[in-house]
Amino acid sequence: MLAPHQLDHEYNARAAIPDHPQIFARWRADSHAARSELRCEPNYYFGPSPAESLDLYPSATRKAPLLVFIHGGYWRSLDKQDFSFLAPAFVRAGVAVAMPNYGLAPATTIAEMVRQMLRALAWLYRNLPQLDIDARRIVAAGHSAGAHLAAMMVAADWPLWARDLPRDLVCGAVCISGIYDLRPLARAPFLRDDLGLSEASAQHVSPISYRPRLAIPLITAVGGNESSEFRRQNHLIRETWPYCVRHDLPLPGRHHLASVEALGDPDHPLFHATLRLLGKTP
């Protein structure tokens, strides 16, 4: 078992990336440019709290599949609009993109964030037909904390959540640099107060505590320059859900923040693999 100071070293990704403020500034600038370039339908509200809204980037293709990207930020920071830069390559390839927000810690518990994402995906499934998007081709994707939430969407028992929802509401998932066993974070000093996790509550919201009823296709990826714990977490979800995993894509030379950039790069294998999951030919 890692000591608290070791957990901080392994999981505090920003501390390991000295230029992270410059990276976030570049993301914001690129995302502003993306929203200027694309048709953006902002702030569809899917739940009762102000945080529960999503931005939609439709494709010109009728009945396009949908990529739902869930942002990271350790459940306590960042916003859907920080990641608009990922949308253009998909929209140009005939894929619609939705980016939901969720309440952030410490005001919102991770368990409630999971419920908020369940509401987001249910809202999309029910409303996509009138938006001319294919409700039977929804792929959930996420990075870091967002990968955790995307994995929880794979584990969801959708008819139990609402009787009108199909078991295969999500037809695939892409999880990048995710955390799938949250128990170590209950002891990590840099997160402990904000997340407020006990051993029991961390286990309750850990994807590895569940077994998806269906073999929902899953793509995993982690940066080659990420910490040993992030690499272990990536291996853990593949080991726990072997019947779901379709590909584990190497991201050589990439740190924790650079790993997500591969998703929106039209020349990267991760982008091509995601297109195939969406039923599109790269």
C-alpha positions as CSV (number, residue, x, y, z in Angstrom):
1,M,0.0,0.0,0.0
2,L,1.4,3.4,-1.0
3,A,2.0,6.0,1.7
4,P,0.1,9.3,1.5
5,H,3.0,11.2,0.1
6,Q,3.5,8.5,-2.6
7,L,-0.1,8.8,-3.6
8,D,0.3,12.5,-4.1
9,H,3.3,11.9,-6.2
10,E,1.6,9.2,-8.3
11,Y,-1.8,10.9,-8.8
12,N,-1.2,14.6,-8.8
13,A,-0.7,14.9,-12.5
14,R,-0.6,18.7,-12.7
15,A,2.3,18.8,-10.3
16,A,4.3,16.6,-12.7
17,I,3.6,18.9,-15.6
18,P,5.2,22.3,-14.9
19,D,3.7,23.9,-18.0
20,H,0.1,22.9,-17.3
21,P,-1.1,26.5,-17.0
22,Q,0.1,27.1,-20.6
23,I,-1.5,23.9,-21.8
24,F,-4.9,24.9,-20.3
25,A,-4.5,28.4,-21.9
26,R,-3.9,26.8,-25.3
27,W,-6.9,24.5,-24.8
28,R,-9.1,27.5,-24.0
29,A,-7.9,29.4,-27.1
30,D,-8.3,26.4,-29.4
31,S,-11.8,25.7,-27.9
32,H,-12.9,29.3,-28.5
33,A,-11.7,28.9,-32.1
34,A,-13.6,25.6,-32.4
35,R,-16.9,27.2,-31.1
36,S,-16.4,30.0,-33.7
37,E,-15.9,27.5,-36.5
38,L,-18.6,24.9,-35.6
39,R,-22.3,25.1,-35.2
40,C,-22.6,25.0,-31.4
41,E,-25.9,24.5,-29.6
42,P,-25.0,25.4,-26.0
43,N,-26.6,24.6,-22.7
44,Y,-29.3,22.0,-23.1
45,Y,-30.4,21.4,-19.6
46,F,-30.9,17.7,-18.6
47,G,-31.2,17.9,-14.8
48,P,-32.4,20.0,-11.9
49,S,-29.2,21.7,-11.0
50,P,-27.6,24.6,-13.0
51,A,-24.5,22.5,-13.6
52,E,-26.4,19.9,-15.5
53,S,-26.1,21.2,-19.0
54,L,-24.5,20.1,-22.2
55,D,-23.2,21.6,-25.4
56,L,-24.1,19.9,-28.7
57,Y,-22.0,20.1,-31.9
58,P,-24.2,18.7,-34.7
59,S,-22.8,17.2,-37.8
60,A,-24.0,18.0,-41.3
61,T,-24.6,14.3,-41.8
62,R,-28.2,13.2,-41.1
63,K,-28.7,10.5,-38.4
64,A,-25.0,10.9,-37.4
65,P,-23.7,8.9,-34.5
66,L,-22.9,10.7,-31.2
67,L,-19.7,11.0,-29.2
68,V,-20.4,12.1,-25.6
69,F,-17.2,13.5,-24.2
70,I,-17.0,13.9,-20.4
71,H,-14.3,16.2,-19.2
72,G,-11.7,15.6,-16.5
73,G,-10.3,17.8,-13.8
74,Y,-10.3,15.4,-10.8
75,W,-14.0,15.9,-10.3
76,R,-13.3,19.4,-9.0
77,S,-12.3,21.7,-11.9
78,L,-12.5,22.5,-15.6
79,D,-15.6,22.8,-17.8
80,K,-17.1,21.4,-20.9
81,Q,-16.1,24.5,-22.9
82,D,-12.4,23.8,-22.1
83,F,-12.6,20.8,-24.4
84,S,-14.4,22.1,-27.5
85,F,-11.1,21.8,-29.3
86,L,-11.8,18.0,-29.5
87,A,-15.0,18.4,-31.6
88,P,-13.9,19.7,-35.0
89,A,-12.3,16.5,-36.3
90,F,-15.3,14.4,-35.3
91,V,-17.8,16.8,-36.8
92,R,-15.9,16.9,-40.0
93,A,-16.0,13.1,-40.1
94,G,-19.8,13.0,-39.8
95,V,-20.1,12.6,-36.0
96,A,-22.1,14.8,-33.7
97,V,-20.5,15.6,-30.3
98,A,-22.1,16.3,-27.0
99,M,-20.1,17.7,-24.0
100,P,-21.9,17.6,-20.6
101,N,-21.0,19.4,-17.4
102,Y,-21.6,18.1,-14.0
103,G,-21.4,19.6,-10.5
104,L,-17.9,19.8,-9.0
105,A,-16.4,18.8,-5.7
106,P,-16.6,19.6,-2.9
107,A,-20.1,20.9,-3.4
108,T,-21.1,17.8,-5.3
109,T,-20.3,14.2,-4.4
110,I,-18.9,11.8,-6.9
111,A,-21.9,9.6,-6.5
112,E,-24.1,12.6,-7.5
113,M,-21.9,13.3,-10.5
114,V,-22.5,9.7,-11.6
115,R,-26.2,10.3,-11.3
116,Q,-25.9,13.5,-13.3
117,M,-24.2,11.7,-16.1
118,L,-26.9,9.0,-16.1
119,R,-29.4,11.9,-16.5
120,A,-27.3,13.4,-19.3
121,L,-27.1,10.1,-21.3
122,A,-30.8,9.4,-20.7
123,W,-31.8,12.9,-21.9
124,L,-29.7,12.4,-25.0
125,Y,-31.2,9.0,-25.8
126,R,-34.7,10.4,-25.5
127,N,-34.1,13.6,-27.5
128,L,-31.6,12.6,-30.2
129,P,-34.3,11.6,-32.7
130,Q,-35.7,15.1,-32.9
131,L,-32.2,16.4,-33.2
132,D,-31.6,14.2,-36.2
133,I,-28.9,12.2,-34.4
134,D,-28.8,8.4,-34.2
135,A,-29.9,7.4,-30.7
136,R,-28.7,3.8,-31.3
137,R,-25.0,4.9,-31.8
138,I,-24.0,6.7,-28.6
139,V,-20.3,6.3,-27.6
140,A,-19.2,7.7,-24.2
141,A,-15.7,9.0,-23.9
142,G,-13.8,10.7,-21.2
143,H,-10.4,11.7,-19.9
144,S,-9.1,11.2,-16.3
145,A,-12.1,11.8,-14.0
146,G,-14.2,11.9,-17.2
147,A,-12.9,8.4,-18.1
148,H,-14.1,7.2,-14.7
149,L,-17.6,8.7,-15.4
150,A,-17.6,7.2,-18.9
151,A,-16.8,3.8,-17.4
152,M,-19.7,4.1,-15.0
153,M,-21.9,4.6,-18.0
154,V,-20.8,1.3,-19.3
155,A,-21.5,-0.3,-16.0
156,A,-25.0,1.2,-15.7
157,D,-28.1,-0.9,-15.6
158,W,-30.1,1.5,-17.8
159,P,-33.6,-0.2,-17.5
160,L,-33.1,-0.1,-13.7
161,W,-32.5,3.7,-14.0
162,A,-35.5,4.2,-16.2
163,R,-37.8,1.6,-17.8
164,D,-37.8,3.2,-21.2
165,L,-34.0,2.9,-21.6
166,P,-32.3,0.0,-23.4
167,R,-29.6,-2.0,-21.8
168,D,-27.2,-1.1,-24.7
169,L,-27.9,2.7,-24.4
170,V,-24.2,3.2,-24.7
171,C,-22.8,1.2,-27.7
172,G,-19.2,1.8,-26.8
173,A,-16.7,3.8,-24.6
174,V,-13.3,5.4,-24.9
175,C,-11.5,5.8,-21.6
176,I,-8.3,7.8,-21.5
177,S,-6.0,8.0,-18.5
178,G,-8.8,7.0,-16.2
179,I,-9.1,6.1,-12.5
180,Y,-11.3,3.0,-12.0
181,D,-10.5,2.1,-8.4
182,L,-11.0,5.3,-6.3
183,R,-9.9,3.8,-3.0
184,P,-6.4,5.2,-3.2
185,L,-7.8,8.7,-3.6
186,A,-9.5,8.5,-0.3
187,R,-6.0,8.6,1.3
188,A,-4.3,11.1,-1.1
189,P,-3.7,14.4,0.8
190,F,-4.1,16.7,-2.2
191,L,-7.6,15.3,-3.0
192,R,-8.8,14.0,0.4
193,D,-10.7,17.1,1.6
194,D,-12.3,18.0,-1.7
195,L,-13.5,14.5,-2.6
196,G,-14.5,13.5,1.0
197,L,-14.3,9.8,0.1
198,S,-14.2,7.0,2.7
199,E,-13.0,3.5,1.8
200,A,-16.6,2.4,1.4
201,S,-17.9,5.4,-0.6
202,A,-14.8,5.2,-2.8
203,Q,-15.5,1.5,-3.5
204,H,-19.2,2.3,-4.3
205,V,-18.2,4.7,-7.1
206,S,-15.4,2.6,-8.5
207,P,-16.1,1.1,-11.9
208,I,-14.2,-2.1,-10.9
209,S,-16.9,-2.8,-8.3
210,Y,-19.4,-3.5,-11.1
211,R,-19.6,-5.9,-14.0
212,P,-21.3,-4.6,-17.1
213,R,-24.2,-7.0,-18.1
214,L,-23.3,-6.6,-21.8
215,A,-19.9,-6.8,-23.5
216,I,-20.0,-3.1,-24.4
217,P,-16.9,-2.4,-26.6
218,L,-14.3,-0.5,-24.7
219,I,-11.1,1.3,-25.9
220,T,-8.6,2.2,-23.2
221,A,-5.5,4.4,-23.5
222,V,-2.9,5.9,-21.2
223,G,0.1,8.1,-21.8
224,G,3.5,6.4,-21.9
225,N,4.9,9.2,-19.7
226,E,2.2,8.9,-17.1
227,S,2.8,7.7,-13.6
228,S,2.9,4.0,-12.7
229,E,-0.4,4.3,-10.9
230,F,-2.2,5.7,-13.9
231,R,-0.8,2.9,-16.0
232,R,-1.9,0.4,-13.3
233,Q,-5.4,1.8,-13.3
234,N,-5.5,1.4,-17.0
235,H,-4.5,-2.2,-16.7
236,L,-7.0,-2.8,-13.9
237,I,-10.1,-1.9,-15.9
238,R,-8.9,-4.2,-18.8
239,E,-8.2,-7.0,-16.3
240,T,-11.6,-6.5,-14.6
241,W,-13.7,-6.2,-17.8
242,P,-11.8,-8.4,-20.3
243,Y,-15.0,-9.2,-22.2
244,C,-15.5,-5.5,-23.0
245,V,-12.0,-4.4,-24.0
246,R,-11.5,-4.1,-27.8
247,H,-8.3,-2.2,-27.9
248,D,-5.7,-0.7,-25.6
249,L,-3.9,2.0,-27.6
250,P,-0.4,3.0,-26.6
251,L,0.2,6.8,-26.3
252,P,4.1,6.9,-26.4
253,G,5.7,10.0,-25.1
254,R,2.5,11.6,-23.8
255,H,1.9,12.8,-20.3
256,H,-1.5,13.0,-18.6
257,L,-2.7,16.2,-20.3
258,A,-1.3,15.3,-23.7
259,S,-3.1,12.0,-23.7
260,V,-6.5,13.5,-24.2
261,E,-5.2,15.6,-27.2
262,A,-4.8,12.4,-29.2
263,L,-8.5,11.9,-29.2
264,G,-9.2,15.0,-31.4
265,D,-6.1,14.5,-33.6
266,P,-7.4,13.3,-37.0
267,D,-4.0,11.7,-37.7
268,H,-3.9,9.7,-34.5
269,P,-4.8,6.0,-34.1
270,L,-7.0,6.8,-31.1
271,F,-9.2,9.1,-33.3
272,H,-9.4,6.4,-36.0
273,A,-10.3,3.7,-33.4
274,T,-13.0,5.9,-31.9
275,L,-14.5,6.5,-35.4
276,R,-14.7,2.8,-36.0
277,L,-16.5,2.4,-32.6
278,L,-19.0,5.0,-33.8
279,G,-19.5,3.0,-37.0
280,K,-17.6,5.4,-39.2
281,T,-14.8,4.5,-41.6
282,P,-11.7,6.6,-41.0
